[in-house]
Structure formats: C-alpha cells, structure tokens
C-alpha cells in the first residue's frame, strides 16, 4: 500500500469534513447546529464550546492542521499495514 497516497486520501477526507462543518456553522441557526453536533457526538453538549465567529486565520490553520494530522494518520496506517506484509488473518 502506498503510504503517501493513503495519507493524502485521509488528509483530504478530513479537510472535506472540516469544510462541511464550516458550511453547517455558517448556514444553520445556532440552535439547530447545537442539536446537529450534539447528535453526532452522542449527546455531548457542545453549547458551551460552540463558537460562531472564527477568524479566517483560525479557519485556515484548522484546515491545514486537519489535513496534516489526517495525512500522518494515513501514513501510519499504511506503514503498519506494510510492516505486517499486507497480510490479513482469515
């Protein structure tokens, strides 16, 4: 498995989810966003931490950081998979 390709795939997927979160926060009313994110997090109350106003710099940093962490996770997953020789138990 190509570690770089999997890293890019996982990182890009994370960035798309981050952008979807931005879209949700910018279009949904606050009370609906709270219900949505509470449902995703199995009842964890996001009300005290939900911020509606985030600077462009924080958004840019968040997208980049999400991509980098996702890339790193994908590379690690592929690395461990390859280290095992790509064998699976049946």
Secondary structure, 3 states (H helix, E strand, C coil): CCHHHHHHHHHHHHHHHHHHHHHHHHHCCHHHHHHHHHHHCCCCCCCCCCCCCCCHHHHHHHHHHHHHHHHHHHHHHHHHHHHCCCCCCC
